[in-house]
Amino acid sequence: MWRCLVIEDEPEHARYIATGLRELGHAVVHCRDGVTGLARAVEEHWDVVVLDRMLPGDVDGLAILATLRRLGKKTPVLVLSALSAVDERIRGLKAGGDDYLTKPFAFSELAARLEALVRRAGSAPEVRHLQVADLRIDLMTRGVERAGQPIALQPREFRLLAFLVSNAGQVLTRTMLLESVWDYQFDPQTNVIDVHINRLRKKIDHGFAQPLIHTVRGAGYQLAAQPPA
């Protein structure tokens, strides 16, 4: 779990980011202006900061970045901005930003970029294999096996399973699955997730005494060695 500071003055954008990160299990604090955001960023420890480039008042995103770096703060910062010109991206990076993402954006891309920033900051080793119980995934070869038995998956099925396993134990909402696996290509009311989950269950759980893919009624799905309470 990360401690994430979101400095964003637009309520809808802030709610979208904070809700998605909290659903992934992270702790999120939201600041609506640059003055408050700068104070929190300087005074507390954060694993990552999501920073809007254009903030109202005298303290904008670049000013926050410059202050953090001048004080020796090495907290990873992802800059968000509606300004997509190359010169603006360069300004954001030169000011001390670790990454730059233009609006609008998919939450799945934001989450992936933040994960990369946190991983680099912590010098964590690259993950090649994922495993839950006797289910094992090789992210490099895209191989899947359960109890040593190979399981053939279609590309979309593999992406869905990898996302479930990488978030093992967490309840994943349909919105999270749509954004991470389907890239906004489908209406959230569609049953495409349920169809793919059922197909995946037939390949992953059929014939095994211990089911791994669980439905959490009214919430979404969870992959875990034990069913949710």
WOURVEN-V504617 format. One line per field, one symbol per residue. burial: 1 if it has 9 or more other C-alpha atoms within 8 Angstrom, else 0. A space follows every 50 residues. Layout:
burial=???
This chain:
burial=00111111100001001101111101111111110111001100011111 11101100111101110110000011111110000001100110111111 11000111111011001110100000000111001111100011110000 10000011111111101101111101111111100000000010010001 10011000001111010011111110000
